[in-house]
């Protein structure tokens, strides 16, 4: 099996209590941004960590009505940009969070859909923040496993609900 997230996501999420029933909800921090000067309009526009955080800060937690930023799963200090290489580290609310893979996939999918293709993106769990950190990191950064996961319509529906929770579709 290519993707180890083989349990039906809808079955996992319906009729069960969240892994962390009472997460701490933090006030969202405001960040200031310097105005960028574009010297050559023919060059690719540079991105910075704050712009990347702005893309992913509103992703909803799969188990709670809060964003990953409100739960401090995502923070600016976990976003590192070096040229066209982006590294995003996230911290699950508990070390045995069963939704860490879904959270990581949600971050990866949002970035894949939003960033120019020139970027190499690594999504990882903050070191020491999860019991299965190495296995999950390996899954999240393996293109074949990610592609296989995104072929699972149920899993993709859960990811989309995390990404587009605040949109009304008529």
C-alpha positions as CSV (number, residue, x, y, z in Angstrom):
1,X,0.0,0.0,0.0
2,X,1.4,3.4,-1.0
3,X,-0.5,5.5,1.5
4,X,-0.7,4.4,5.1
5,X,-3.7,6.5,5.8
6,X,-6.0,3.7,4.8
7,X,-8.8,4.1,7.4
8,X,-11.9,5.8,6.0
9,X,-11.6,9.4,7.0
10,X,-15.3,9.8,7.3
11,X,-15.6,6.8,9.6
12,X,-12.8,8.1,11.7
13,X,-14.3,11.5,12.1
14,X,-18.0,10.7,12.5
15,X,-19.2,9.4,15.9
16,X,-15.9,9.7,17.7
17,X,-14.5,12.1,20.2
18,X,-11.6,14.3,19.0
19,X,-8.1,13.3,20.1
20,X,-7.9,16.6,22.0
21,X,-11.4,17.5,23.1
22,X,-10.4,20.8,24.7
23,X,-7.5,22.4,22.8
24,X,-6.1,25.7,23.9
25,X,-7.2,28.5,21.6
26,X,-4.8,31.3,21.2
27,X,-5.2,34.9,20.0
28,X,-4.0,35.3,16.5
29,X,-0.8,37.4,16.4
30,X,-0.7,40.4,14.1
31,X,2.5,40.6,11.9
32,X,3.7,43.7,10.1
33,X,5.0,43.6,6.6
34,X,7.5,45.8,4.9
35,X,6.6,47.0,1.4
36,X,8.6,45.2,-1.2
37,X,10.4,47.1,-4.0
38,X,10.3,45.4,-7.3
39,X,13.4,46.3,-9.3
40,X,12.9,44.2,-12.4
41,X,9.4,43.3,-13.5
42,X,10.6,40.4,-15.7
43,X,12.0,38.5,-12.6
44,X,9.8,36.2,-10.6
45,X,8.4,38.0,-7.6
46,X,10.0,37.0,-4.4
47,X,7.9,35.5,-1.6
48,X,8.5,35.8,2.1
49,X,7.5,33.7,5.1
50,X,4.6,36.0,6.1
51,X,3.1,35.8,2.6
52,X,3.3,32.0,2.9
53,X,1.7,32.1,6.4
54,X,-1.1,34.3,5.0
55,X,-1.9,31.5,2.5
56,X,-2.1,28.7,5.1
57,X,-3.2,30.5,8.3
58,X,-6.9,30.0,7.7
59,X,-6.8,26.2,7.2
60,X,-9.3,24.7,9.6
61,X,-8.4,21.9,12.0
62,X,-10.1,18.7,10.9
63,X,-11.5,18.1,14.4
64,X,-12.3,21.6,15.6
65,X,-14.0,24.7,14.3
66,X,-10.7,26.6,14.8
67,X,-7.9,27.5,12.4
68,X,-4.5,25.9,12.6
69,X,-3.2,29.3,13.6
70,X,-5.7,29.7,16.4
71,X,-4.5,26.4,17.8
72,X,-0.9,27.3,17.3
73,X,-0.4,24.3,15.0
74,X,1.0,26.9,12.5
75,X,3.2,29.8,13.5
76,X,5.4,32.2,11.6
77,X,8.5,30.8,13.2
78,X,7.7,27.4,11.5
79,X,7.8,28.9,8.0
80,X,11.3,29.1,6.4
81,X,11.9,30.4,2.9
82,X,15.3,30.0,1.2
83,X,15.2,31.1,-2.4
84,X,12.7,28.8,-4.1
85,X,12.8,26.2,-1.2
86,X,10.0,26.4,1.4
87,X,9.9,24.5,4.6
88,X,6.7,24.6,6.8
89,X,6.8,22.9,10.2
90,X,3.6,22.4,12.1
91,X,3.0,21.4,15.7
92,X,0.0,19.1,16.5
93,X,-1.9,20.0,19.7
94,X,-1.0,16.6,21.2
95,X,1.8,14.2,20.6
96,X,-0.5,11.3,19.4
97,X,-2.8,13.4,17.2
98,X,-4.3,11.0,14.6
99,X,-5.2,13.9,12.3
100,X,-1.5,15.0,11.8
101,X,-1.4,13.5,8.4
102,X,-4.6,15.2,7.3
103,X,-3.3,18.5,8.7
104,X,0.0,18.1,6.8
105,X,-1.8,17.2,3.6
106,X,-4.1,20.2,4.0
107,X,-1.0,22.5,4.3
108,X,0.7,20.8,1.3
109,X,-2.4,20.9,-0.9
110,X,-3.0,24.6,-0.1
111,X,0.6,25.4,-1.0
112,X,0.5,23.3,-4.2
113,X,-2.6,25.1,-5.3
114,X,-1.4,28.6,-4.4
115,X,2.4,28.9,-5.0
116,X,4.1,29.0,-8.4
117,X,5.5,25.6,-9.5
118,X,9.1,26.8,-9.1
119,X,8.9,26.2,-5.3
120,X,10.1,23.0,-3.7
121,X,7.9,22.6,-0.6
122,X,8.6,20.5,2.4
123,X,5.9,20.1,5.1
124,X,7.0,18.5,8.4
125,X,6.1,18.1,12.0
126,X,8.1,20.2,14.4
127,X,10.8,18.0,15.8
128,X,9.7,16.2,19.0
129,X,6.0,17.2,18.6
130,X,4.5,13.9,17.6
131,X,5.0,10.2,18.5
132,X,5.2,9.2,14.8
133,X,6.9,12.3,13.5
134,X,9.4,10.5,11.2
135,X,6.8,8.3,9.5
136,X,4.4,11.2,8.9
137,X,7.2,13.4,7.6
138,X,8.2,10.7,5.2
139,X,4.6,10.3,3.9
140,X,4.0,14.1,3.6
141,X,7.1,14.6,1.5
142,X,6.8,11.6,-0.8
143,X,5.3,12.7,-4.1
144,X,3.9,9.3,-5.0
145,X,2.3,8.8,-1.6
146,X,0.8,12.3,-1.7
147,X,-0.5,11.7,-5.2
148,X,-2.1,8.4,-4.1
149,X,-3.7,10.1,-1.1
150,X,-5.2,12.8,-3.2
151,X,-6.9,10.2,-5.4
152,X,-8.9,9.1,-2.4
153,X,-12.1,11.1,-2.9
154,X,-13.1,10.9,0.8
155,X,-9.7,12.1,2.0
156,X,-9.8,14.9,-0.6
157,X,-13.2,16.0,0.6
158,X,-11.9,16.2,4.2
159,X,-8.9,18.3,3.0
160,X,-11.1,20.6,1.0
161,X,-13.4,21.1,3.9
162,X,-10.3,22.2,5.9
163,X,-9.2,24.6,3.1
164,X,-12.6,26.0,2.1
165,X,-14.6,25.9,5.4
166,X,-15.4,29.6,5.2
167,X,-16.7,29.7,1.7
168,X,-20.4,29.5,0.9
169,X,-21.2,27.6,-2.2
170,X,-24.5,28.4,-3.9
